[in-house]
Amino acid sequence: MARYPFLPQGATFLRVILEKNGITVEDLIEAHWLEEVRSRGRVRLLESVMHKEGVDSATTIDLSSDLGKMTESLSFFYAMLVVCASFNERLLARWVEGEASRADQLFGMDKENFDILARSYLSDIKEVRERAGGEVTYWVPISDFIELCPRISGNYWRLINRPLKEGWVCMNSGAGESSRKRTARLIKERIREDLTNSCVERMNKMDDSFAQLFIDPVERVTKLLSEQVKEEMPMNASIRADWPPCFESAVGELSQGVNVNHTGRLFLASMSLAMGLSQEQTCGFFANAPDYNADTTSYQINQIFEGKYTPHGCAALKTSARCPVSPGDDRLCDQEWLTHPLKYLKAKQRRRFQETGGTVITDKTE
């Protein structure tokens, strides 16, 4: 329970820890002897804000001792209270994603406790071992799979691609991950849902006077979040005025029925992914191509998005005759440090972000 304080059973466990040690919320905020709890809670918040992959599954806390159990569990509770007291939906989403990702990692490694962990979130689960000493394959009820799989991208998570038998879906191994890790990935979506609902409910009940108790940690973490959002802004908020010339050229040629070469098409799709455009929008760019086929295009775009292809750099685009800019045409492209279209995009959007006083424009259809 100390390792997994977010479990549905965790609320009772946390209450017992607080009562057993005579800890109040005020103590959690300012008592000197609880500084290690707050420090660990700040680390969990920091990792959620700064790292897309979520909170590190490793911990230096000794969970074999009563003090270690208290520190680890209350650090989660402290971080959750700070998030709720911020009334900041973006921070909530970041923290939930971080904790859910951490749970995903831990569940996937916890062979001994996996059955009880899975049953805490799924309506049922069963193990099948093909041979003595062989790896266990997990099966989950189709109702759980259908509810959770649409939130996960990738062909593996489409029901048509999963073995199905008498209402059970087989979570066999794939892409270098065991059946247990694949099942843990599915459970992550339920953890994310439960944490979000729990925090929203807590926020709705929290009054301003209680939230004020956390004003200092809230100000620190929201400032950090704001800085991180600014840094990430160029990668998820693009308008046509920010497009690099190579991307604009590929889009324009295809719209006019020009047969863009393979490098140009691959670049267009991977750049769309990096810019945060949807697969549907990306497919639309190819609608006027002379050899356009809706099914083929959709399949190829999906492969690029699932594979998370990285766009070509400037050198590769020039070699493949996909750079439309000559020296002097674009002052930004003339800069020595401009070696990749993503740098162009980031520079244009950072400039616009500063010129608009921090207003992020996200109209991707302009």
HELIX and SHEET records of a PDB file:
HELIX    1   1 GLY A   10  LYS A   20  1                                  11    
HELIX    2   2 VAL A   25  GLU A   30  1                                   6    
HELIX    3   3 HIS A   32  LEU A   34  5                                   3    
HELIX    4   4 GLU A   35  MET A   50  1                                  16    
HELIX    5   5 ASP A   66  SER A   86  1                                  21    
HELIX    6   6 GLU A   89  MET A  109  1                                  21    
HELIX    7   7 PHE A  114  ARG A  119  1                                   6    
HELIX    8   8 ILE A  142  LEU A  148  1                                   7    
HELIX    9   9 CYS A  149  ARG A  151  5                                   3    
HELIX   10  10 ASN A  155  TRP A  157  5                                   3    
HELIX   11  11 LEU A  159  ASN A  161  5                                   3    
HELIX   12  12 SER A  179  LYS A  205  1                                  27    
HELIX   13  13 ASP A  208  GLN A  212  1                                   5    
HELIX   14  14 ILE A  215  ASN A  236  1                                  22    
HELIX   15  15 ARG A  240  ASP A  242  5                                   3    
HELIX   16  16 PRO A  245  SER A  255  1                                  11    
HELIX   17  17 HIS A  262  MET A  275  1                                  14    
HELIX   18  18 GLN A  279  PHE A  285  1                                   7    
HELIX   19  19 ALA A  294  GLY A  307  1                                  14    
HELIX   20  20 CYS A  314  THR A  319  1                                   6    
HELIX   21  21 PRO A  341  GLU A  355  1                                  15    
SHEET    1   A 4 LYS A 126  ARG A 129  0                                        
SHEET    2   A 4 VAL A 136  PRO A 141 -1                                        
SHEET    3   A 4 TRP A 168  MET A 171 -1                                        
SHEET    4   A 4 LEU A 164  LYS A 165 -1                                        
END                                                                             
